[in-house]
Amino acid sequence: MTTTQPSIRRHSNPVTVVGLGPMGMALAEALLERGHPLTVWNRTSEKADSLVARGARRAVSVAEAVSASPVTVMCLNNYETMYGVFDSTDDALAGRVLVNLNSGTPKEAHAAVGWADERNVEYLDGAIMVPPTLVGDPESVFLYSGSQDVFDKHRATLESMGDPRYLGPDPGLAVLYNTALLEMMYATMNGWLHATALVGSANVSAVKFAELALGGFMPAVVDPAFLLARAPDLDKANYPGDLGTMEMNLNALAHIARTSQEQGVHSGQPGLMKEIAEAAVADGHGSRNYLAVFEIFKKGAQAR
């Protein structure tokens, strides 16, 4: 029996990639695999050897690299590095498109748009939501914000790297979403690691605890479908406490913090969660459910 593998769409539009760290290499390989005439530049030029062996062109300068293609995809450490690299191109970048796939803050993204406008550069800010090994997969999510015209015009090129999601004209949205999603990832990971350390204080192995925590408990209480169903309540500030109140949750958090201290496990994380719940109760949310913590988090934004 024979099977048919899905074909990879081939593209003829040239692309330049600047920055060949692990993620930049993955981007360049995906573009090359899909047939894009590819020019690359990296401060350490030897990093491009494997790409050149497969048909990529190695530029000797950033100006030469950006001049080779209508679109340059940049994957550098941060915005300051971007300025340092591209300020050396003089007018070579003028009239071309720069797609920025490093991380930073919304304020930095807005400043980058001003920097690009001064140089007559069409600019799109973005964020990669997968590890390098998944770059090029059609289901790998890439976030973009800024000019929709630029996004629409070059969508086919962006699709060669993954699944491009346009978030809106505000150029800071991509890095804002990226930061928010990473925070959710780290908070979830830290919750599991702290819980594993807590039971580990009684010599329970991580493997044994994971069987219960990840096999039965977590899918039941942090089901994405449940959170999705509750999202409208956040927008409406609707937190009925008929199935559990903030005061009940504060009691549980106090027990977690105290148990951590008794067991000699780092108590900073549960202590902080307890403080947040205490702030919610003090703010009048004691009879509402735990989602009312959202109102405490929003206060920081409102106070800016």
ROPA-385491 format. One line per 2 residues: number of its first residue (from 1); for each residue x, y, z of C-alpha. Coordinates in pm, whole numbers. Example, Ala and Ser with C-alpha at 12.3 -4.5 7.8 and 13.67 -1.06 7.14 Angstrom:
1 = 1230 -450 780 ~ 1367 -106 714
//
This chain:
1 = 0 0 0 ~ 135 345 -87
3 = 71 667 95 ~ 80 1016 -43
5 = 263 1278 159 ~ 128 1634 147
7 = 332 1838 -101 ~ 520 2147 7
9 = 420 2456 -184 ~ 715 2603 -371
11 = 772 2979 -383 ~ 983 3198 -609
13 = 974 3523 -409 ~ 1317 3609 -265
15 = 1367 3647 112 ~ 1657 3759 328
17 = 1714 3629 681 ~ 1932 3830 918
19 = 2039 3654 1237 ~ 2126 3284 1237
21 = 2086 3172 1593 ~ 1887 2851 1647
23 = 1557 3020 1560 ~ 1699 3217 1269
25 = 1850 2898 1126 ~ 1513 2726 1151
27 = 1343 3015 969 ~ 1606 3012 694
29 = 1581 2635 650 ~ 1201 2650 622
31 = 1217 2926 361 ~ 1487 2744 167
33 = 1294 2418 176 ~ 994 2591 21
35 = 1193 2719 -271 ~ 1247 3082 -178
37 = 1567 3231 -324 ~ 1737 3295 8
39 = 2005 3542 115 ~ 2143 3523 468
41 = 2365 3732 691 ~ 2503 3667 1036
43 = 2772 3844 1234 ~ 2958 3511 1251
45 = 2944 3425 883 ~ 3043 3058 930
47 = 2696 2989 1073 ~ 2562 3016 719
49 = 2782 2734 581 ~ 2513 2464 585
51 = 2259 2697 424 ~ 2502 2803 153
53 = 2573 2435 80 ~ 2199 2393 14
55 = 2173 2691 -220 ~ 2145 3002 -4
57 = 2349 3311 -82 ~ 2579 3446 188
59 = 2588 3825 199 ~ 2909 3992 313
61 = 2725 4287 465 ~ 2382 4369 601
63 = 2335 4624 322 ~ 2402 4357 61
65 = 2166 4118 239 ~ 1867 4354 249
67 = 1930 4470 -109 ~ 1892 4113 -234
69 = 1525 4071 -141 ~ 1207 4276 -108
71 = 1149 4118 235 ~ 1399 4077 518
73 = 1308 3854 812 ~ 1505 3949 1120
75 = 1564 3721 1420 ~ 1802 3898 1658
77 = 1826 3928 2035 ~ 1628 4246 2085
79 = 1530 4583 1939 ~ 1857 4750 2036
81 = 2046 4485 1841 ~ 1817 4552 1545
83 = 1906 4921 1548 ~ 2276 4845 1573
85 = 2264 4601 1282 ~ 2040 4789 1041
87 = 2164 5142 1105 ~ 2472 5034 909
89 = 2271 4974 592 ~ 2241 5343 501
91 = 1962 5362 241 ~ 1967 4994 139
93 = 1659 4914 347 ~ 1453 5205 210
95 = 1140 5092 27 ~ 1173 4735 150
97 = 992 4528 411 ~ 1139 4433 748
99 = 967 4158 947 ~ 1088 4161 1305
101 = 1067 3828 1489 ~ 1259 3904 1807
103 = 1097 3955 2146 ~ 1050 4269 2351
105 = 781 4498 2483 ~ 491 4685 2317
107 = 665 5016 2388 ~ 972 4893 2202
109 = 756 4777 1910 ~ 594 5121 1880
111 = 936 5287 1886 ~ 1054 5049 1611
113 = 772 5166 1385 ~ 891 5525 1425
115 = 1247 5414 1351 ~ 1128 5232 1037
117 = 917 5527 918 ~ 1218 5757 939
119 = 1402 5521 703 ~ 1113 5466 461
121 = 1089 5100 565 ~ 767 4899 567
123 = 767 4725 904 ~ 581 4431 1056
125 = 633 4319 1414 ~ 594 3953 1501
127 = 645 3675 1751 ~ 717 3304 1712
129 = 507 3083 1936 ~ 687 2751 1876
131 = 1038 2612 1933 ~ 1284 2599 1640
133 = 1204 2233 1570 ~ 846 2322 1475
135 = 923 2616 1247 ~ 790 2541 899
137 = 502 2328 1023 ~ 182 2471 871
139 = 14 2455 1214 ~ 293 2641 1400
141 = 155 2976 1513 ~ 332 3301 1429
143 = 181 3629 1552 ~ 197 3955 1355
145 = 82 4311 1418 ~ 116 4641 1239
147 = 38 4721 878 ~ -230 4491 740
149 = -130 4589 386 ~ 220 4457 448
151 = 84 4142 610 ~ -160 4071 326
153 = 94 4144 53 ~ 352 3905 198
155 = 127 3646 357 ~ 243 3371 120
157 = 602 3424 236 ~ 498 3427 600
159 = 310 3100 549 ~ 637 2933 454
161 = 746 2968 817 ~ 420 2861 984
163 = 61 2968 1045 ~ 55 3351 1036
165 = -205 3515 1263 ~ -270 3885 1211
167 = -371 4053 1539 ~ -439 4409 1432
169 = -285 4743 1334 ~ -139 4816 1679
171 = 226 4714 1629 ~ 264 4622 1996
173 = 4 4346 1992 ~ 230 4063 1873
175 = 485 4107 2152 ~ 204 4171 2403
177 = 31 3843 2311 ~ 368 3667 2317
179 = 445 3796 2666 ~ 99 3706 2796
181 = 113 3354 2656 ~ 463 3296 2792
183 = 349 3419 3133 ~ 69 3162 3124
185 = 319 2891 3030 ~ 564 2980 3308
187 = 289 3013 3570 ~ 154 2669 3476
189 = 502 2515 3473 ~ 591 2672 3808
191 = 265 2547 3958 ~ 347 2190 3860
193 = 712 2217 3969 ~ 621 2368 4307
195 = 350 2108 4367 ~ 597 1831 4279
197 = 851 1976 4523 ~ 582 1997 4790
199 = 492 1626 4777 ~ 860 1549 4720
201 = 924 1681 5071 ~ 754 1358 5185
203 = 971 1148 4950 ~ 701 1112 4684
205 = 864 1069 4344 ~ 788 1312 4061
207 = 675 1020 3846 ~ 422 896 4101
209 = 283 1245 4160 ~ 261 1321 3786
211 = 39 1016 3731 ~ -231 1175 3947
213 = -160 1545 3894 ~ -127 1538 3516
215 = -328 1228 3443 ~ -647 1315 3626
217 = -644 1631 3836 ~ -515 1898 3595
219 = -735 1806 3296 ~ -1040 1820 3523
221 = -975 2154 3695 ~ -783 2353 3432
223 = -962 2228 3123 ~ -907 2481 2839
225 = -1272 2433 2739 ~ -1379 2544 3087
227 = -1160 2854 3072 ~ -1286 2935 2723
229 = -1643 2916 2850 ~ -1558 3152 3137
231 = -1390 3419 2918 ~ -1721 3607 2862
233 = -1757 3635 3241 ~ -1423 3819 3255
235 = -1541 4072 2996 ~ -1865 4123 3192
237 = -1706 4119 3541 ~ -1951 3841 3628
239 = -1816 3625 3911 ~ -2103 3444 4089
241 = -1986 3268 4403 ~ -2254 2999 4421
243 = -2002 2717 4363 ~ -1717 2863 4565
245 = -1615 3203 4697 ~ -1294 3401 4707
247 = -1286 3361 5085 ~ -1295 2982 5045
249 = -1007 3002 4798 ~ -810 3231 5026
251 = -840 2969 5300 ~ -698 2705 5064
253 = -413 2934 4956 ~ -328 3005 5319
255 = -300 2630 5378 ~ -71 2592 5076
257 = 158 2872 5196 ~ 171 2737 5551
259 = 231 2379 5438 ~ 517 2495 5214
261 = 682 2662 5510 ~ 631 2360 5734
263 = 774 2124 5472 ~ 1076 2342 5399
265 = 970 2414 5041 ~ 1008 2760 4883
267 = 694 2949 4982 ~ 726 3264 4771
269 = 492 3151 4496 ~ 199 3037 4717
271 = 262 3337 4939 ~ 217 3570 4643
273 = -103 3393 4536 ~ -233 3429 4890
275 = -154 3802 4888 ~ -343 3848 4561
277 = -648 3668 4698 ~ -628 3880 5014
279 = -629 4192 4795 ~ -938 4063 4615
281 = -1122 4005 4943 ~ -1018 4349 5069
283 = -1151 4496 4744 ~ -1496 4354 4812
285 = -1479 4029 4611 ~ -1494 3789 4906
287 = -1834 3644 4812 ~ -1752 3615 4441
289 = -1565 3328 4276 ~ -1191 3306 4220
291 = -1207 3458 3872 ~ -1265 3794 4042
293 = -886 3804 4087 ~ -900 3932 3729
295 = -1023 4265 3866 ~ -711 4293 4084
297 = -484 4224 3787 ~ -664 4485 3577
299 = -612 4755 3839 ~ -245 4771 3752
301 = -329 4852 3391 ~ -588 5113 3492
303 = -337 5287 3717 ~ -82 5346 3439
//
